[in-house]
Amino acid sequence: MARKNKPKNKIDPAAQKFLDAERIISKHPMFAPLMDSVDIYRTKDVLYPDQGYAIVTIDGMICAHPKRHEEVDVWVYVFAHCLLHLGFEHFKQKPRPDLWNTACDLTIAKFLDDFKLGQNRLAKPIF
């Protein structure tokens, strides 16, 4: 009996959606310059918030949760959200960082909703 050849380098569907979203946001006129200054990783080596999809650091590292399997438009939203934290310079020391972070998240969510980029279909905050 002949052996079936498995396709080489086949990527799983969740990873493909993640990469497709990264490609979309990289070509967007507003986000392309920001994408040039970040490194994106899909890694389990980060402590993510409950229900979290990604974290972004002041030095331009975006770490995405490898167990989150979403559609392309949700990943586009996640990337855009992280990039806007960097673009809006939200990494400032404040007396109440929890309130500052919440205000920044709400500002970005409103901006992306008005901008109609990606889709936040998640019931809880994702950051």
Phi, psi and chi 1 to 4 in degrees:
 res  aa     phi    psi   chi1   chi2   chi3   chi4
   1 MET       -  134.0  177.2  178.1 -122.3      -
   2 ALA   -73.5  142.1      -      -      -      -
   3 ARG   -84.5  138.1  -68.5  174.6   56.9  179.7
   4 LYS   -78.9  133.8  -66.9 -177.3  179.7  179.1
   5 ASN   -82.5  127.1  -68.5  -25.7      -      -
   6 LYS   -82.0  139.6  -69.3 -175.7  178.7  179.8
   7 PRO   -62.4  136.7   -3.8    7.8      -      -
   8 LYS   -82.7  148.3  -66.3 -178.8 -179.7  179.2
   9 ASN    58.9   31.0  -60.3  -32.5      -      -
  10 LYS   -72.2  129.5 -175.1  175.6  179.6 -178.3
  11 ILE   -98.2  143.3 -169.8  165.4      -      -
  12 ASP   -70.9  152.6   72.5  -86.1      -      -
  13 PRO   -57.4  -37.8  -23.3   31.8      -      -
  14 ALA   -65.1  -43.3      -      -      -      -
  15 ALA   -66.0  -35.9      -      -      -      -
  16 GLN   -65.1  -40.9 -173.8   61.0   55.2      -
  17 LYS   -64.4  -39.3  -69.9  174.5 -176.1  178.2
  18 PHE   -60.5  -48.0 -179.8   88.0      -      -
  19 LEU   -66.5  -37.4  -67.0  172.0      -      -
  20 ASP   -62.4  -42.2  -70.8  -14.0      -      -
  21 ALA   -65.2  -40.6      -      -      -      -
  22 GLU   -61.9  -40.1 -171.2  175.3  -11.1      -
  23 ARG   -65.9  -41.7 -170.9  170.6   31.8 -100.0
  24 ILE   -62.2  -49.3  -71.2  168.1      -      -
  25 ILE   -68.3  -30.0 -155.6   80.1      -      -
  26 SER   -69.1  -23.2  -67.4      -      -      -
  27 LYS   -97.1   -6.6  -68.8 -179.6  180.0 -179.8
  28 HIS   -72.4  132.8 -169.7  -79.1      -      -
  29 PRO   -57.3  -34.8  -12.6   17.2      -      -
  30 MET   -82.0  -34.7 -174.0  172.0   86.7      -
  31 PHE   -95.1  -18.9  -68.2  100.2      -      -
  32 ALA   -55.3  -46.0      -      -      -      -
  33 PRO   -62.7  -35.1  -21.6   31.7      -      -
  34 LEU   -69.6  -36.3  -67.7  169.6      -      -
  35 MET   -64.2  -28.3  -75.6  -67.2  -75.3      -
  36 ASP   -66.8  -17.5  -71.1  -20.2      -      -
  37 SER  -110.1   12.2   63.5      -      -      -
  38 VAL  -123.8  160.0  -60.3      -      -      -
  39 ASP  -119.6  130.8  -66.5  -50.8      -      -
  40 ILE  -111.9  130.7  -62.1  176.1      -      -
  41 TYR  -127.8  144.2  -58.3   95.5      -      -
  42 ARG  -109.9   99.1 -157.7  164.7  176.5 -134.3
  43 THR  -140.3  149.2  179.8      -      -      -
  44 LYS   -93.3   -2.5   63.1 -178.9  178.7 -177.0
  45 ASP   -82.9   24.2  -62.6  -27.9      -      -
  46 VAL  -130.9  144.7  172.3      -      -      -
  47 LEU   -86.2  107.0 -178.7   60.5      -      -
  48 TYR   -90.8  149.4  -64.2   95.3      -      -
  49 PRO   -64.1  156.4   -9.6   18.0      -      -
  50 ASP   -53.0  135.6  -69.3  -18.9      -      -
  51 GLN    64.2    8.8  -54.9  -61.1  -41.6      -
  52 GLY   -75.3  149.3      -      -      -      -
  53 TYR  -109.8  -30.8  -84.3   63.9      -      -
  54 ALA  -160.6  160.0      -      -      -      -
  55 ILE  -127.6  153.2   63.0  163.0      -      -
  56 VAL  -128.8  140.7   58.7      -      -      -
  57 THR  -110.3  160.8   65.6      -      -      -
  58 ILE   -60.2  -27.5 -167.9  168.3      -      -
  59 ASP   -89.5   12.0   57.6  -17.6      -      -
  60 GLY    87.1   28.8      -      -      -      -
  61 MET  -104.7  126.1 -176.8  169.5   49.8      -
  62 ILE  -110.2  121.1  -62.8  173.5      -      -
  63 CYS  -111.0  120.5  -63.3      -      -      -
  64 ALA  -104.4  140.4      -      -      -      -
  65 HIS   -67.0  122.5 -162.0  -56.1      -      -
  66 PRO   -74.1  -13.5   27.9  -34.2      -      -
  67 LYS   -95.2   -1.8  -58.2 -124.3 -177.0 -134.7
  68 ARG   -86.0  122.3  -59.5  -72.3 -172.0 -122.0
  69 HIS  -115.8  106.0  -63.0 -160.2      -      -
  70 GLU  -130.9  170.3  -75.1  -65.4  -17.6      -
  71 GLU   -75.5  164.9  -64.1  -60.2  -39.9      -
  72 VAL   -57.0  -44.7  172.4      -      -      -
  73 ASP   -65.1  -28.5   57.2  -16.6      -      -
  74 VAL   -72.6  -42.2  173.3      -      -      -
  75 TRP   -64.4  -36.0  -79.1  118.8      -      -
  76 VAL   -59.0  -44.8  166.2      -      -      -
  77 TYR   -60.8  -45.1 -178.3   91.9      -      -
  78 VAL   -60.8  -47.6  169.1      -      -      -
  79 PHE   -61.6  -46.5  -68.0  144.2      -      -
  80 ALA   -60.1  -42.9      -      -      -      -
  81 HIS   -58.9  -48.6 -172.0  109.0      -      -
  82 CYS   -62.8  -43.4  -70.2      -      -      -
  83 LEU   -64.0  -36.5  -69.2  168.2      -      -
  84 LEU   -68.6  -31.8  -73.1  173.2      -      -
  85 HIS   -58.2  -41.8  -85.9  -65.4      -      -
  86 LEU   -70.8  -46.3  -67.4  167.4      -      -
  87 GLY   -64.3  -35.9      -      -      -      -
  88 PHE   -88.0    3.9  -69.5  160.0      -      -
  89 GLU    53.1   54.4  -61.3  179.9   -9.9      -
  90 HIS   -82.1    0.3  -75.6  167.2      -      -
  91 PHE   -91.2   68.2  -67.0   96.1      -      -
  92 LYS  -115.3  147.2  -63.1  179.6 -179.0  177.9
  93 GLN   -77.1  123.6  -64.9  -62.6  -39.5      -
  94 LYS  -128.2  154.3  -63.0  -69.9 -177.9  176.9
  95 PRO   -60.0  -34.5  -18.9   26.4      -      -
  96 ARG  -121.9   81.8  -69.2  -74.6  -48.0  -91.2
  97 PRO   -57.9  -32.6   -6.7    9.2      -      -
  98 ASP   -63.9  -42.4   55.0  -24.9      -      -
  99 LEU   -70.2  -40.2  -66.3  177.4      -      -
 100 TRP   -60.7  -46.3  173.2 -108.9      -      -
 101 ASN   -63.6  -40.0  -70.8  -24.9      -      -
 102 THR   -63.9  -44.2  -61.1      -      -      -
 103 ALA   -62.0  -41.2      -      -      -      -
 104 CYS   -64.7  -43.6  -68.8      -      -      -
 105 ASP   -60.5  -42.6  -77.8  -18.3      -      -
 106 LEU   -66.9  -38.9  -68.4  172.3      -      -
 107 THR   -62.4  -44.9  -60.3      -      -      -
 108 ILE   -67.3  -42.0  -71.8  172.2      -      -
 109 ALA   -60.0  -42.4      -      -      -      -
 110 LYS   -65.2  -44.2  172.8   74.7  168.8  115.4
 111 PHE   -58.5  -48.9 -178.8   90.3      -      -
 112 LEU   -68.4  -33.6  -71.0  174.0      -      -
 113 ASP   -64.7  -44.8 -174.5   53.6      -      -
 114 ASP   -66.4  -34.8  -69.2  -13.9      -      -
 115 PHE   -77.9  -19.8 -159.6   67.2      -      -
 116 LYS    60.5   44.8  -51.6  -70.7 -173.7 -127.4
 117 LEU  -113.0  125.6 -179.2   69.2      -      -
 118 GLY    68.4 -172.8      -      -      -      -
 119 GLN  -144.4  126.6 -171.0  169.8   38.0      -
 120 ASN   -99.8   90.5 -177.0    8.2      -      -
 121 ARG   -95.8    8.5  -68.7 -177.4  -72.9  167.5
 122 LEU   -89.2  138.0  -51.5  168.8      -      -
 123 ALA   -70.7  -32.0      -      -      -      -
 124 LYS  -108.3  158.8  -64.4 -179.9  180.0 -179.9
 125 PRO   -55.8  145.2  -20.8   29.8      -      -
 126 ILE  -101.5    2.9   59.5  174.4      -      -
 127 PHE  -127.4      -  -59.5   91.6      -      -
